[in-house]
Amino acid sequence: MNHSKTLGCWQPTMTRAMLIARAQLLASIRRFFADRDVLEVETPVMSQAAVCDIHLQNFVTQFDSPQQAQQQALYLTTSPEFHMKRLLCAGSGPIYQICKSFRNEEQGRFHNPEFTMLEWYRPDFDHHALMTEMAELMTLVIGADECDRMTYQQAFLTHLNVDPLIASLTELQQVAPASCADLAHHETDRDTLLQLLFSMAIEPRIGQQRPVFVYGFPASQAALAELNHNDPRTADRFELYFRGIELANGFRELQDASEQRARFAADNHYRQQHGLPQAPVDELFLQALEAGLPACSGVALGIDRLLMLQQDAAAISDVIAFPVDRA
């Protein structure tokens, strides 16, 4: 029997030159934060709670401890966010982390279920100040002269001639490009339709020459962000795009524990209505918020995608040693 054919190829999918480039990228990121007195931390990759976000799915495993009568479900974290915010609530000050994160999603050109995340938090920064610091990191890593900025509303008005904050479901369906017209016509959830339009009609047309921050997402897509003081129809959330790749997602972080609990409940209600598994709420995170999260902004950035851009790589498998089909 040919075991090599049975098991697949043992070789890494990235070259030695890419291994070196990856190590250099990580070293430069660590210098960037050391120069700014941002502390590197480590937090668990397994949690007693899952993420409630309707667009994310956790991997789950079982902890079989001789000290416990029953097995305990543990969830591989989709990001280190909740644990890092608990550190902030305990007085850590500005922190960052480079870690593995896990999402039970598709494998493809830009996706691997196990990937490397850079996440950092800045007390006393609003989301605009954090975008400025992130632009400095982009200059260091990929040599971008500057990063553009536009609101979510501006992006829709410019590229689809529709206002996403006031347009009806029918109006949004009518501006869908041919490539997703059928999907759009049958979509009844407004936010899902907005995300479809953004990914199919806007993402490919923005940030081609320079990275671009899109900010001011609809309040219904706030996730863990504060609503904007001047326009509560929008949230203080931003994403970074470059050459058709979504690189980062950031917030002026929500501090209100009661509001966060309500958002978790709303997500779980949506999950129930759509046949998705209920997610156990992270009570330890909510307790930390009740104790007090300092005013801060935070952002999560995909290291693998960043390296793809820096090295002009065609697929995520070019910048990681062993993607899931060789793991």
C-alpha positions as MATLAB code, in Angstrom:
seq = 'MNHSKTLGCWQPTMTRAMLIARAQLLASIRRFFADRDVLEVETPVMSQAAVCDIHLQNFVTQFDSPQQAQQQALYLTTSPEFHMKRLLCAGSGPIYQICKSFRNEEQGRFHNPEFTMLEWYRPDFDHHALMTEMAELMTLVIGADECDRMTYQQAFLTHLNVDPLIASLTELQQVAPASCADLAHHETDRDTLLQLLFSMAIEPRIGQQRPVFVYGFPASQAALAELNHNDPRTADRFELYFRGIELANGFRELQDASEQRARFAADNHYRQQHGLPQAPVDELFLQALEAGLPACSGVALGIDRLLMLQQDAAAISDVIAFPVDRA';
ca = [
       0.000    0.000    0.000;
       1.291    3.479   -0.911;
       0.990    5.373    2.368;
       2.236    8.643    0.815;
      -0.817    8.744   -1.428;
      -3.098    7.828    1.452;
      -1.756   10.503    3.785;
      -1.095   13.241    1.247;
       2.007   15.352    0.780;
       4.159   15.904    3.906;
       5.981   18.910    2.471;
       5.160   22.501    3.530;
       3.330   24.701    1.057;
       5.584   27.714    1.734;
       9.186   28.147    0.610;
      12.150   28.741    2.888;
      12.307   32.312    1.587;
       8.712   32.808    2.738;
       9.551   31.296    6.135;
      12.244   33.951    6.500;
       9.884   36.718    5.319;
       7.294   35.612    7.872;
       9.832   35.643   10.713;
      11.008   39.108    9.664;
       7.430   40.395    9.537;
       6.706   39.165   13.052;
       9.951   40.680   14.334;
       9.169   44.055   12.757;
       5.673   44.068   14.292;
       7.126   43.352   17.728;
       9.633   46.222   17.322;
       6.789   48.499   16.247;
       4.919   47.918   19.491;
       8.033   47.873   21.688;
       8.881   51.349   20.379;
       5.408   52.499   21.476;
       5.470   50.824   24.920;
       2.607   48.474   24.046;
       2.922   45.279   26.087;
       2.875   41.854   24.426;
       0.529   39.399   26.197;
      -0.657   35.816   25.873;
      -4.168   34.554   26.546;
      -5.865   31.133   26.196;
      -6.869   29.720   22.833;
      -9.508   27.572   24.571;
     -12.450   29.172   26.342;
     -15.407   27.988   28.408;
     -17.648   30.233   26.264;
     -18.260   30.481   22.544;
     -18.682   33.497   20.316;
     -22.295   34.574   19.718;
     -21.620   36.431   16.453;
     -23.947   34.943   13.851;
     -21.247   35.035   11.172;
     -18.651   33.066   13.181;
     -18.596   29.388   14.112;
     -16.387   27.933   16.840;
     -14.557   24.637   16.913;
     -15.455   22.763   20.092;
     -13.587   20.058   21.994;
     -14.171   18.176   25.239;
     -12.042   18.434   28.393;
     -12.111   15.087   30.187;
     -10.694   15.824   33.638;
     -10.457   13.195   36.400;
     -11.463   15.965   38.824;
     -14.813   16.460   37.081;
     -17.737   14.064   36.879;
     -18.657   15.177   33.359;
     -16.747   16.318   30.323;
     -16.522   20.082   29.848;
     -16.981   21.725   26.468;
     -14.137   24.067   25.521;
     -14.200   26.315   22.473;
     -11.222   27.300   20.350;
     -11.254   31.097   20.260;
     -12.121   32.946   17.064;
     -10.013   35.844   18.381;
      -8.369   36.740   21.703;
     -10.720   39.700   22.173;
     -12.665   38.720   25.293;
      -9.594   37.590   27.222;
      -7.637   40.693   26.244;
     -10.465   42.958   27.370;
     -10.451   41.177   30.722;
      -6.770   42.140   31.007;
      -7.670   45.745   30.164;
     -10.346   45.727   32.865;
      -7.686   44.479   35.313;
      -5.425   47.447   34.506;
      -3.003   46.046   31.923;
      -2.690   49.274   29.940;
      -2.026   49.153   26.163;
      -1.533   45.560   24.984;
      -1.083   43.483   21.830;
      -0.989   39.798   20.983;
       0.120   37.642   18.067;
      -1.684   34.319   18.325;
      -3.466   31.485   16.596;
      -7.220   31.865   16.108;
      -9.722   29.340   14.802;
     -12.905   29.646   12.745;
     -14.953   26.705   11.522;
     -15.387   28.115    8.044;
     -14.322   27.445    4.492;
     -10.816   26.834    3.210;
      -9.815   28.896    0.205;
      -7.532   31.509   -1.286;
      -7.859   33.820    1.738;
      -9.139   31.356    4.354;
      -7.668   28.639    6.533;
      -9.586   27.470    9.626;
      -6.441   28.021   11.739;
      -4.765   31.374   11.171;
      -2.547   33.957   12.856;
      -4.084   37.090   14.345;
      -2.536   40.348   15.497;
      -4.821   42.127   17.941;
      -4.115   45.268   19.935;
      -5.899   47.678   22.269;
      -5.195   51.310   23.013;
      -6.759   52.934   26.093;
      -7.734   56.579   25.480;
      -7.618   56.123   21.680;
     -10.779   56.632   19.648;
     -11.143   54.627   16.439;
      -9.686   57.453   14.328;
      -6.511   57.549   16.439;
      -6.218   53.775   16.102;
      -6.622   54.035   12.323;
      -3.737   56.522   12.313;
      -1.499   54.120   14.248;
      -2.536   51.262   11.992;
      -1.616   53.350    8.936;
       1.872   53.727   10.449;
       2.118   49.945   10.723;
       1.047   49.581    7.086;
       3.769   52.027    6.052;
       6.340   49.952    7.919;
       5.184   46.568    6.634;
       4.098   47.157    3.030;
       5.527   50.612    2.320;
       2.161   52.331    1.904;
       2.680   56.113    1.651;
      -0.674   56.728    3.301;
      -4.080   55.144    3.779;
      -7.330   56.579    2.471;
     -10.495   56.817    4.572;
     -14.162   56.786    3.620;
     -17.404   56.181    5.449;
     -19.508   53.109    4.803;
     -22.216   55.464    3.557;
     -19.809   57.145    1.118;
     -18.709   53.766   -0.256;
     -22.293   52.797   -1.118;
     -23.175   56.200   -2.542;
     -20.038   56.265   -4.710;
     -20.148   52.733   -6.079;
     -23.850   51.776   -5.966;
     -25.575   55.186   -5.813;
     -27.659   54.134   -2.815;
     -27.646   55.234    0.821;
     -27.231   52.106    2.992;
     -28.539   53.877    6.093;
     -31.983   54.680    4.669;
     -32.523   52.477    1.584;
     -35.324   49.929    1.708;
     -34.733   46.224    1.161;
     -36.229   46.554   -2.330;
     -33.954   49.477   -3.222;
     -30.910   47.515   -2.093;
     -31.972   44.474   -4.109;
     -32.340   46.637   -7.221;
     -28.712   47.829   -7.176;
     -27.224   44.336   -6.841;
     -24.782   43.522   -9.669;
     -25.630   40.683  -12.040;
     -23.128   38.386  -10.298;
     -25.268   38.259   -7.152;
     -28.697   39.481   -8.346;
     -30.434   36.155   -7.694;
     -29.015   35.889   -4.180;
     -29.952   39.506   -3.449;
     -33.503   39.076   -4.741;
     -34.168   36.220   -2.310;
     -32.384   37.735    0.701;
     -34.780   39.051    3.352;
     -32.261   40.006    6.071;
     -31.150   43.592    5.536;
     -27.691   43.283    7.068;
     -26.924   40.091    5.176;
     -27.927   41.870    1.960;
     -25.727   44.865    2.803;
     -22.777   42.560    3.424;
     -23.428   40.756    0.145;
     -23.484   44.048   -1.779;
     -20.372   45.307   -0.018;
     -18.360   42.150   -0.712;
     -19.489   41.736   -4.329;
     -19.798   45.317   -5.590;
     -17.651   47.529   -3.361;
     -14.679   45.570   -1.988;
     -13.244   44.823   -5.482;
     -13.334   48.564   -6.350;
     -11.758   50.156   -3.282;
      -8.223   50.247   -1.912;
      -6.555   49.175   -5.141;
      -3.751   51.752   -5.136;
      -3.567   52.467   -1.400;
      -5.074   50.796    1.648;
      -8.437   52.276    2.606;
     -10.234   52.416    5.952;
     -14.010   52.150    5.744;
     -15.689   53.373    8.931;
     -19.146   54.258   10.237;
     -20.807   50.870    9.698;
     -24.569   50.635   10.329;
     -25.510   50.404   14.014;
     -27.075   46.993   13.301;
     -23.550   45.755   12.474;
     -21.951   47.251   15.589;
     -20.899   43.876   17.081;
     -18.732   45.015   20.013;
     -18.452   48.689   19.011;
     -19.906   51.830   20.570;
     -22.559   53.692   18.582;
     -21.455   57.016   17.155;
     -22.242   60.025   19.361;
     -23.168   62.286   16.431;
     -25.039   59.768   14.290;
     -26.434   56.814   16.292;
     -27.471   55.167   13.014;
     -23.794   54.230   12.736;
     -21.221   52.441   14.888;
     -17.619   53.458   15.569;
     -16.335   50.448   13.680;
     -13.819   50.304   10.829;
     -12.371   47.785    8.423;
      -9.180   47.991    6.353;
      -9.053   46.873    2.718;
      -6.192   46.648    0.247;
      -6.178   45.114   -3.243;
      -9.429   43.267   -2.695;
      -8.417   41.792    0.670;
     -10.107   42.572    3.981;
      -7.210   42.956    6.403;
      -8.598   44.202    9.703;
     -11.677   44.945   11.778;
     -11.583   47.516   14.580;
     -13.862   49.273   17.085;
     -14.153   52.021   19.608;
     -14.957   49.393   22.174;
     -18.339   49.018   23.854;
     -18.044   49.540   27.637;
     -21.656   48.946   28.715;
     -22.083   45.416   30.104;
     -25.900   45.545   29.919;
     -25.836   46.584   26.261;
     -23.278   43.880   25.487;
     -25.462   41.243   27.174;
     -28.460   42.429   25.116;
     -26.440   42.121   21.899;
     -25.349   38.589   22.824;
     -29.004   37.688   23.504;
     -30.077   39.145   20.146;
     -27.400   37.117   18.339;
     -28.478   33.923   20.095;
     -32.108   34.652   19.234;
     -31.104   35.002   15.572;
     -29.190   31.727   15.829;
     -32.266   29.995   17.239;
     -34.511   31.399   14.505;
     -32.131   30.200   11.776;
     -31.321   26.746   13.100;
     -27.800   27.609   14.277;
     -26.386   26.252   17.553;
     -26.822   28.458   20.627;
     -23.568   29.928   21.905;
     -22.839   29.885   25.657;
     -22.415   33.506   26.717;
     -19.048   34.526   28.173;
     -20.110   35.482   31.707;
     -16.526   36.138   32.804;
     -16.169   38.722   30.035;
     -19.446   40.373   31.063;
     -18.303   40.442   34.689;
     -15.127   42.216   33.559;
     -17.185   44.807   31.678;
     -19.271   45.361   34.793;
     -16.055   45.980   36.755;
     -15.109   48.576   34.165;
     -13.465   48.575   30.738;
     -11.374   51.724   30.184;
     -12.320   53.860   27.197;
     -10.307   52.296   24.393;
     -10.186   51.171   20.793;
      -8.995   47.825   19.473;
      -8.357   46.117   16.178;
      -7.719   42.602   14.860;
      -5.524   42.119   11.787;
      -4.860   38.932    9.827;
      -1.099   38.281    9.743;
      -1.331   35.698    6.955;
      -3.192   38.086    4.653;
      -0.785   40.891    5.522;
       2.141   38.687    4.519;
       0.320   37.762    1.299;
       0.163   41.445    0.396;
       3.730   42.172    1.432;
       5.096   39.264   -0.627;
       2.567   39.459   -3.476;
       1.498   35.866   -2.768;
      -1.418   34.352   -4.655;
      -2.964   32.318   -1.812;
      -2.834   31.915    1.943;
      -1.254   28.476    1.463;
       1.834   30.274    0.101;
       2.447   32.020    3.441;
       1.692   29.261    5.981;
       3.649   26.041    6.354;
       0.828   23.509    6.592;
      -2.738   24.489    5.648;
      -5.559   22.323    6.942;
      -5.338   19.767    4.128;
      -1.692   19.064    5.108;
      -2.015   19.540    8.850;
];
